[in-house]
Amino acid sequence: MLALGSARAGMGSWGPSARQCSQRPLVYKLTGHALAPITSGLRCDEKRHPMKKNLNTIEIFHYVYGAMLCFGGIFCLALVAMGSFLGSDWLAAQSNEPPPPWLGGFLSTLGMALFLFIETLGILVIYSGRCIAKRKNRTFSMVIAAFCCLSIPLGLILGIFTLVALSDEEVKQEYGIMPHGAIAH
């Protein structure tokens, strides 16, 4: 690669200006006998506001993680089936030592409670992703991100990433929250 200019030349603290976005790229690579410009793949708006791109990524991860939770919650129904089997009269008649009578009911109740909790959390995570996409209900998304932190490792990573991104001042402005010290007109 051959750099023909400084990447930071003329940039403010928020990234390139609109005029700089329309200019030719500063970095070229040698391809055959000619120099070809290298573009980063980001739109100019995303170069100036990188947190917008992070919000889009967080939105997608919320959809994926919510779907994974909903799919994984189905396996809790195996506890319900096992509890029903252990509490059945057929097993008591076939076995010399049947399991305690409370065991089947306990496993069924535990499986159903876990199933409802995990499915509800999965649906709420998907809805949180939708709220992030629409840039509304920031507090709701932060609460769901905190609940995601209870699930290690994927939920913890998603939760921390979401909390950090939603706490950014630029993101607060995306949600329409006034920065501290700003006066509304």
N, C-alpha and C positions, 0 to 999 in steps of 0.2 A: 504494500500500500504506500501511496505517496501523499503526504499531507501538504496542501498548498496554502493553508491558513490556520489560524488558531481557532479552535472550536469555541472558545470563550470570548473571542474578540467582539466587542460591541454588545454583548448580552448583559441585560440587567439581572437582578437577583431572581426574577421570575421566568427567565428563559428568553428565547429569541423574540424580537418584535415582529409585528405583522410584515413590515418591510423586509426583514431578514428572511422570513419564511418564503417569500417569493423569489429571493435571490438564488443563484446557483449554489450547489453544495460546496463545502469547503474541503472535502476529502474526496480524492479520486484514486482509482486503482488502475494499474496498467493491465490492459487486456489486449493481447496481440500487439498491434501497432498504434493503438489509440488509448486515450485516457477515458475511462467511463466513470460517471459520478456514482458515489455510494449514497444511497438513501437509507434512512434508519427504519423505514416501514411505519413510522408513527405519523399521524397527521400533525399539522403544525399546532393545532389547538391542544393536542395531547402533549406536545413538547413543552408548551407553556404551563399546562396544568396536569402534571403527572398523576395527581390523586384521582382524577376522573377515570383514568385507565385502571387504577387500583380498584375503584368502586365497581367497574365492570367485571373485573376478575373476581372480586368478592361475591358479586351477584351469582356468577356461574358456579363458584365453589359452594354457595349455599344451596343451589338447586341439586348439585351432585351429592353433597353430604346429606341433604334431606331425603333424597331418593334412597341412598344407602341405608339410612336409619329405617325408613319404611320397609325396605326389603328385609333388613336384619330383624326387625320386630316380628316378622312372620315366624321366625324360628322359636319364638317364645310360645307359640301355640303347641310346640312339641311337649312343653311342660304340662299344658292343659290335657293333651292326649295321654301323657304318662300318668297324670293324676287320676284321670278317668279310668284308665286300665287298672291301676293299683287299687282303686276303690270299687272295682266291679265284683259282682257276686261270682262270676265265672272263675276269677283268679282265686278267690277264697275257697271255692269248691275243689279246685285242682291242686292246691298246695297243702302240704302238711302243716306248714307254719305260715299263715297268711300275714301280710304286712299289717301294721297297726291301722285301725280304721280311720284315724285322723290324717294319715299320710296322703291319701288320695285327694282329700278335700284341700289340704294345705298346698300341695303341688299345683292343683287346678287353680286355686285362688292366686297363688304367686305368679303362675304363668299368665293368667288373664290380666293381673295388675301390671306386670312388666310389659305385656303386649300393648295395653292401652297407653302407658306412659311413653314408650318408645315411639309408637305410631303418632301420638299427639305431638311429641317433640319434633319428629320428622316433618309433620305437616306445618308446624310453626316455623321451622327452619326454612322450608320452601317459601312460606309466606313472607318471611323476613327477607329472603332474596328478592322477592317481588317488590317489597317496600323499598329496598335499596335501589332497584331499577327505576322506580318512580320517584325516588328522592323524597320519600315521606316516612313518617313514623320512625325517626332516628332513635328515639329512646327505646321503642319496642325492639328494634334491631340490636341495640346494645344489651338489653336484658336477655334476649335470645342468645347473643354471643357469650354472655356470662354463663348461661346454662350449657352451652356447647363446651365450655372449658371443663366441665365435669367429665367429659368423655375423652380419655387419653388414648392415643396421641393425636388423631385427626381432628377431633372436636376442639382440643386445646389449641392446636395450631390455627384453626379457622377462627376460634373465638378471640385469641390474642390479636391476630391480624385484623379482624373486624373492629375490635375495640380501639386499636391504634389508629386505623384509618378513619373511623367515625369521630375520633377526638380531634382530628386536624382542623385548623381554622378554615382552610380552603373548602373542606367538605362541609363544615357548618354553614358556610355561605351558600353552597349548593343546595342545602336543605332549607335555606331562607332564614337561618338564625343569624341575628346581628352579632358582630364581634363586640367584645367588651370595650366600652368607652364610645361606641358609635351612637349617634343621635338619629332617631327616626324622624323623617320629615312628614 
